[in-house]
Amino acid sequence: MDRLDALKAFLAVERCGGFAPAARELGMSTSAMSRHVQGLEAWFGVQLFRRTTRKISLTSEGERHLAQVQRIVSEIETLEAAVRGIGTHPSGEVRVTAPKFFAQRFLGTMFSDFQNAYPDVKLRLYLIDRVVNLVEEGFDLALRIGHLEDSDLIGRRIATIRTCLVAAPDYIARRGLPKTIDDLQNHDCIVDLTPSHGSRWPLKDGRGRRQVEVPGRFSANDGEMVWQMTLNGQGISLLPDFFVTEDINAGRLVPLLSEFSGEEVGVYVVYVREPHRSAALQALIDWFTDQFNFGQQDG
């Protein structure tokens, strides 16, 4: 018998006035609730409830033990919360992984603001472009971009990003503007090898979606290198809109084939499904949800 569960069962039966409503409150069967109370009575060596076909009520021994059991359960729950950090000031260590390209461009200010807001939380950030196994590799949270695979993890979508075709003005001056998707075959394309599509760019217009195989004169498994080569006038690239909006507004990059749009992908915070999370981890999850402000946020 789990004695804490038995103590909680005793309090629930007294509070709800019966085994069935107490079982519903605690999410267990009525028979399991009855076994908990019977086991507690055997442990105490006294009868705690009078049971009739119409009602259930505390015996004098049950009334005598009630306040003490309430105090014990309350103290244990307070201790559990303190150990887990639930309901307390966020503190302790949180290990986070994020894609390098995304983190270097976007997360520095966010993490700085979070550290200012929660000075007792120690963040350990690892920039890793592959999909990390959170449990096996000891991470608390991952930031992921793209379509999540089904798993036992929780993925909270915090934003939506889109990809767009861009090139530098000096590249366009040399090579001209592509007028159709098929024209990309006659241009220098810069390919980011990190996304799963690689050199098969997913593009869509009013007629539907196409996978366009582009010639990759230069390719790299690092998004920032692709961005820098694009700025340097080396070709056309397909980059996330949040990453190039500032460059487009400043005239450093030019959007191309605006009737076509790239794929829409979600930005997610991903974490392990568990009954209790530390206050520090919950604070970081909530912080990301509140702070992301680009694209379409989906909660």
PETA-V77686 format. One record per residue. N is the residue number from 1. RES is the residue in three letters. OMEGA is omega as a letter, one per 30 degrees, with the letter a starting at -180 (* if undefined). D_FIRST is the distance of its C-alpha to the first C-alpha in whole Angstrom. Layout:
[[N;RES;OMEGA;D_FIRST] [N;RES;OMEGA;D_FIRST]]
This chain:
[[1;MET;l;0] [2;ASP;a;4] [3;ARG;l;6] [4;LEU;l;9] [5;ASP;l;8] [6;ALA;l;7] [7;LEU;l;11] [8;LYS;l;12] [9;ALA;l;12] [10;PHE;a;13] [11;LEU;a;16] [12;ALA;l;17] [13;VAL;l;17] [14;GLU;a;19] [15;ARG;a;21] [16;CYS;l;22] [17;GLY;l;23] [18;GLY;a;21] [19;PHE;a;18] [20;ALA;l;20] [21;PRO;l;21] [22;ALA;l;18] [23;ALA;l;17] [24;ARG;a;20] [25;GLU;a;20] [26;LEU;l;16] [27;GLY;l;17] [28;MET;l;15] [29;SER;l;16] [30;THR;l;16] [31;SER;l;14] [32;ALA;l;11] [33;MET;l;12] [34;SER;l;12] [35;ARG;l;9] [36;HIS;a;7] [37;VAL;l;10] [38;GLN;l;10] [39;GLY;l;7] [40;LEU;l;8] [41;GLU;l;12] [42;ALA;l;11] [43;TRP;l;10] [44;PHE;a;13] [45;GLY;l;15] [46;VAL;l;17] [47;GLN;a;17] [48;LEU;a;17] [49;PHE;l;19] [50;ARG;a;22] [51;ARG;l;22] [52;THR;a;25] [53;THR;a;26] [54;ARG;a;28] [55;LYS;l;26] [56;ILE;a;23] [57;SER;a;23] [58;LEU;l;21] [59;THR;l;22] [60;SER;l;24] [61;GLU;l;21] [62;GLY;l;19] [63;GLU;a;22] [64;ARG;a;22] [65;HIS;a;19] [66;LEU;a;19] [67;ALA;a;21] [68;GLN;l;19] [69;VAL;l;16] [70;GLN;a;19] [71;ARG;a;20] [72;ILE;a;17] [73;VAL;l;16] [74;SER;a;20] [75;GLU;l;20] [76;ILE;l;17] [77;GLU;l;18] [78;THR;l;22] [79;LEU;l;21] [80;GLU;a;20] [81;ALA;l;23] [82;ALA;l;25] [83;VAL;a;24] [84;ARG;a;24] [85;GLY;a;27] [86;ILE;l;26] [87;GLY;l;29] [88;THR;l;31] [89;HIS;a;34] [90;PRO;l;34] [91;SER;l;34] [92;GLY;a;34] [93;GLU;l;35] [94;VAL;l;35] [95;ARG;a;36] [96;VAL;l;39] [97;THR;a;41] [98;ALA;l;44] [99;PRO;a;47] [100;LYS;a;50] [101;PHE;a;52] [102;PHE;a;50] [103;ALA;a;49] [104;GLN;a;52] [105;ARG;a;54] [106;PHE;a;52] [107;LEU;a;49] [108;GLY;a;50] [109;THR;a;51] [110;MET;a;48] [111;PHE;l;46] [112;SER;l;48] [113;ASP;l;48] [114;PHE;a;44] [115;GLN;l;44] [116;ASN;a;46] [117;ALA;a;44] [118;TYR;a;41] [119;PRO;a;42] [120;ASP;l;39] [121;VAL;l;38] [122;LYS;l;39] [123;LEU;l;40] [124;ARG;a;40] [125;LEU;l;43] [126;TYR;a;43] [127;LEU;a;46] [128;ILE;a;45] [129;ASP;l;47] [130;ARG;l;45] [131;VAL;a;42] [132;VAL;l;39] [133;ASN;a;36] [134;LEU;a;34] [135;VAL;a;30] [136;GLU;a;32] [137;GLU;l;35] [138;GLY;l;33] [139;PHE;l;34] [140;ASP;a;33] [141;LEU;l;35] [142;ALA;l;38] [143;LEU;a;41] [144;ARG;l;43] [145;ILE;l;46] [146;GLY;a;46] [147;HIS;a;44] [148;LEU;l;41] [149;GLU;l;39] [150;ASP;l;36] [151;SER;l;33] [152;ASP;l;30] [153;LEU;l;31] [154;ILE;l;32] [155;GLY;l;36] [156;ARG;a;37] [157;ARG;a;41] [158;ILE;l;43] [159;ALA;l;47] [160;THR;l;49] [161;ILE;l;52] [162;ARG;l;55] [163;THR;a;57] [164;CYS;l;61] [165;LEU;a;64] [166;VAL;l;66] [167;ALA;l;69] [168;ALA;l;71] [169;PRO;a;74] [170;ASP;l;76] [171;TYR;a;75] [172;ILE;l;76] [173;ALA;a;79] [174;ARG;a;80] [175;ARG;a;78] [176;GLY;a;78] [177;LEU;l;75] [178;PRO;a;74] [179;LYS;l;75] [180;THR;l;72] [181;ILE;a;69] [182;ASP;l;71] [183;ASP;l;73] [184;LEU;l;70] [185;GLN;a;71] [186;ASN;a;74] [187;HIS;l;73] [188;ASP;l;71] [189;CYS;a;67] [190;ILE;a;65] [191;VAL;l;61] [192;ASP;a;58] [193;LEU;a;56] [194;THR;l;53] [195;PRO;a;52] [196;SER;a;51] [197;HIS;l;55] [198;GLY;a;57] [199;SER;l;60] [200;ARG;a;60] [201;TRP;l;60] [202;PRO;a;58] [203;LEU;a;60] [204;LYS;l;61] [205;ASP;a;64] [206;GLY;a;64] [207;ARG;l;65] [208;GLY;a;61] [209;ARG;l;60] [210;ARG;l;61] [211;GLN;a;60] [212;VAL;l;63] [213;GLU;a;64] [214;VAL;l;66] [215;PRO;a;68] [216;GLY;l;66] [217;ARG;l;69] [218;PHE;l;66] [219;SER;a;62] [220;ALA;l;59] [221;ASN;a;56] [222;ASP;a;56] [223;GLY;a;56] [224;GLU;l;58] [225;MET;l;61] [226;VAL;l;61] [227;TRP;a;62] [228;GLN;l;64] [229;MET;l;66] [230;THR;l;66] [231;LEU;a;68] [232;ASN;l;70] [233;GLY;a;72] [234;GLN;l;71] [235;GLY;a;70] [236;ILE;l;67] [237;SER;l;64] [238;LEU;a;61] [239;LEU;l;59] [240;PRO;a;56] [241;ASP;a;58] [242;PHE;a;56] [243;PHE;a;57] [244;VAL;a;61] [245;THR;a;61] [246;GLU;l;63] [247;ASP;l;65] [248;ILE;a;66] [249;ASN;a;67] [250;ALA;l;69] [251;GLY;l;71] [252;ARG;l;70] [253;LEU;a;68] [254;VAL;l;70] [255;PRO;a;67] [256;LEU;l;69] [257;LEU;a;69] [258;SER;l;67] [259;GLU;l;67] [260;PHE;l;64] [261;SER;l;61] [262;GLY;a;58] [263;GLU;l;55] [264;GLU;a;52] [265;VAL;a;49] [266;GLY;l;46] [267;VAL;a;45] [268;TYR;l;41] [269;VAL;a;39] [270;VAL;a;36] [271;TYR;a;32] [272;VAL;l;29] [273;ARG;a;27] [274;GLU;a;24] [275;PRO;a;21] [276;HIS;l;23] [277;ARG;l;26] [278;SER;l;28] [279;ALA;a;30] [280;ALA;l;33] [281;LEU;l;33] [282;GLN;l;32] [283;ALA;a;36] [284;LEU;l;37] [285;ILE;a;36] [286;ASP;a;38] [287;TRP;l;41] [288;PHE;a;42] [289;THR;a;41] [290;ASP;a;43] [291;GLN;a;46] [292;PHE;a;47] [293;ASN;l;50] [294;PHE;l;52] [295;GLY;a;52] [296;GLN;a;50] [297;GLN;a;47] [298;ASP;l;44] [299;GLY;*;42]]
